[in-house]
Amino acid sequence: MPKQLHQPVTKDILDQVRKLICGVRHAALGVVDARTQHPSVSRVALATLSNATPILLTSALAAHTASLHADGRCSLLIGEIGKGDPMAHPRITLLCQGLKTQPYQHEELRDRFLAHHPKAKNYIDLPDFGFWQLDIISASYNAGFGKAYLIDGADLILGSEVKF
């Protein structure tokens, strides 16, 4: 029987992951390209709702926006690289379902996004920009060599009850 490679998820690990998700300013967004059906990756500005759900502000001109409209399945790669071996730094891949938000939600989303990206005030209200909520399905967290975790997306949402 193969050795279990993933470590048990604890409250401390969930806190680390939420801190990583809520603390970054950008991420790599992976989508299924609507035109070619190939995987496509873009750098996007990232913010979160108060419960740690990721949100994006995208332009209708961006290929990833058309791709999210066609197929909401997407992923985010989040992590900052510092000095030394880049593989030793924490990173997380989130498998998500992208949902186009409704106009009644925009005031809260606008406030959250601008708190994280103040310079977005230059384009946030342009008519071709809109918000996406990325509901987390699952996560793969790598906290460094030999520290890999598989996490249920519901466990990352603040206010959800997690059983260990």
C-alpha positions as CSV (number, residue, x, y, z in Angstrom):
1,M,0.0,0.0,0.0
2,P,1.5,3.4,-1.0
3,K,2.4,5.8,1.8
4,Q,0.0,8.7,2.4
5,L,1.7,11.7,1.0
6,H,-0.6,14.4,2.4
7,Q,-0.5,15.6,5.9
8,P,-3.6,15.9,8.2
9,V,-5.3,19.3,8.0
10,T,-5.4,21.2,11.3
11,K,-6.9,24.5,12.4
12,D,-3.4,26.0,12.2
13,I,-3.1,24.9,8.6
14,L,-6.5,26.3,7.7
15,D,-5.5,29.6,9.3
16,Q,-2.2,29.7,7.3
17,V,-4.1,29.0,4.1
18,R,-6.7,31.7,4.8
19,K,-4.0,34.2,5.7
20,L,-2.2,33.4,2.4
21,I,-5.4,33.8,0.3
22,C,-6.5,37.0,2.0
23,G,-3.0,38.5,2.1
24,V,-2.0,38.4,-1.6
25,R,-2.7,41.0,-4.1
26,H,-2.5,38.9,-7.3
27,A,-2.8,35.3,-8.4
28,A,-2.5,33.2,-11.5
29,L,-5.9,32.4,-12.9
30,G,-6.3,29.2,-14.9
31,V,-9.4,28.8,-17.2
32,V,-10.4,26.7,-20.1
33,D,-10.0,29.0,-23.1
34,A,-13.4,29.6,-24.7
35,R,-11.9,29.8,-28.1
36,T,-9.3,27.0,-28.2
37,Q,-10.5,24.8,-25.3
38,H,-6.8,24.7,-24.1
39,P,-5.8,25.6,-20.5
40,S,-5.0,29.3,-20.3
41,V,-3.4,31.2,-17.4
42,S,-3.5,35.0,-16.7
43,R,-2.3,37.1,-13.8
44,V,-5.2,38.7,-12.0
45,A,-5.7,41.1,-9.1
46,L,-7.2,39.3,-6.2
47,A,-9.3,40.4,-3.2
48,T,-11.5,38.4,-0.8
49,L,-14.9,38.7,0.8
50,S,-15.0,38.9,4.5
51,N,-15.4,35.1,4.7
52,A,-12.2,34.5,2.6
53,T,-13.9,33.8,-0.7
54,P,-11.8,35.1,-3.6
55,I,-13.2,37.8,-5.8
56,L,-11.9,39.2,-9.2
57,L,-12.5,42.3,-11.1
58,T,-12.3,41.6,-14.9
59,S,-12.7,43.5,-18.1
60,A,-15.0,42.2,-20.8
61,L,-11.9,42.7,-23.1
62,A,-9.9,40.0,-21.3
63,A,-9.9,36.5,-22.8
64,H,-10.3,35.0,-19.3
65,T,-13.6,36.9,-18.8
66,A,-15.1,35.3,-22.0
67,S,-13.7,31.9,-20.8
68,L,-15.3,32.3,-17.3
69,H,-18.6,33.1,-19.0
70,A,-18.4,30.0,-21.2
71,D,-17.2,27.6,-18.4
72,G,-16.9,28.8,-14.8
73,R,-14.5,26.1,-13.8
74,C,-11.2,27.7,-12.9
75,S,-8.2,27.6,-10.6
76,L,-6.0,30.0,-8.8
77,L,-2.4,29.6,-7.9
78,I,-1.5,31.8,-5.0
79,G,1.9,32.3,-3.4
80,E,4.8,34.7,-3.1
81,I,8.3,33.8,-3.9
82,G,11.1,35.1,-1.7
83,K,14.8,34.5,-1.5
84,G,16.2,31.0,-2.0
85,D,14.6,28.0,-3.5
86,P,11.1,28.9,-5.0
87,M,9.9,25.4,-4.2
88,A,10.4,26.0,-0.5
89,H,7.9,28.8,-0.3
90,P,4.2,28.2,0.6
91,R,1.7,28.1,-2.3
92,I,-1.8,27.0,-2.8
93,T,-3.9,25.9,-5.8
94,L,-7.6,26.5,-5.4
95,L,-10.1,24.7,-7.7
96,C,-13.0,27.0,-8.0
97,Q,-16.3,27.7,-9.7
98,G,-16.5,31.3,-11.0
99,L,-19.8,33.0,-10.6
100,K,-20.6,36.4,-12.2
101,T,-21.9,38.6,-9.4
102,Q,-25.2,40.5,-9.4
103,P,-25.4,44.3,-9.5
104,Y,-26.9,44.4,-6.0
105,Q,-23.6,42.9,-4.7
106,H,-21.4,45.5,-6.3
107,E,-21.2,48.1,-3.6
108,E,-19.7,45.5,-1.1
109,L,-17.5,44.0,-3.7
110,R,-16.3,47.4,-4.9
111,D,-15.4,48.4,-1.3
112,R,-13.6,45.2,-0.6
113,F,-11.7,45.4,-3.9
114,L,-10.6,49.0,-3.5
115,A,-9.4,48.3,0.1
116,H,-7.0,45.8,-1.4
117,H,-6.3,47.7,-4.7
118,P,-6.7,51.4,-4.2
119,K,-5.4,52.3,-7.7
120,A,-8.3,50.3,-9.2
121,K,-10.4,53.4,-8.6
122,N,-9.1,54.5,-12.1
123,Y,-11.0,51.7,-13.9
124,I,-13.4,49.9,-11.4
125,D,-16.4,51.9,-12.6
126,L,-15.9,51.5,-16.3
127,P,-18.8,49.8,-18.0
128,D,-16.9,46.8,-19.3
129,F,-15.6,45.8,-15.8
130,G,-17.4,43.3,-13.6
131,F,-16.9,41.2,-10.5
132,W,-16.6,37.4,-10.2
133,Q,-16.9,35.4,-7.0
134,L,-14.8,32.2,-7.0
135,D,-16.4,29.5,-4.9
136,I,-13.6,27.2,-3.6
137,I,-14.3,23.5,-4.3
138,S,-11.0,22.2,-3.0
139,A,-7.4,23.3,-2.3
140,S,-4.0,21.8,-2.6
141,Y,-1.6,23.5,-0.1
142,N,2.1,23.1,-0.3
143,A,3.8,24.6,2.8
144,G,7.3,23.5,1.7
145,F,9.1,20.3,1.2
146,G,7.2,17.3,2.6
147,K,4.3,19.5,3.8
148,A,1.4,18.9,1.4
149,Y,-2.3,19.1,2.3
150,L,-5.6,18.5,0.5
151,I,-8.3,20.7,1.8
152,D,-12.1,20.8,1.2
153,G,-13.1,24.2,-0.1
154,A,-15.9,24.5,2.5
155,D,-13.4,24.3,5.3
156,L,-11.7,27.5,4.1
157,I,-14.7,29.6,4.3
158,L,-14.7,31.6,7.6
159,G,-17.7,30.9,9.7
160,S,-18.0,27.3,8.4
161,E,-17.8,24.5,11.0
162,V,-14.9,22.2,10.5
163,K,-14.6,18.8,12.2
164,F,-11.2,17.4,12.8
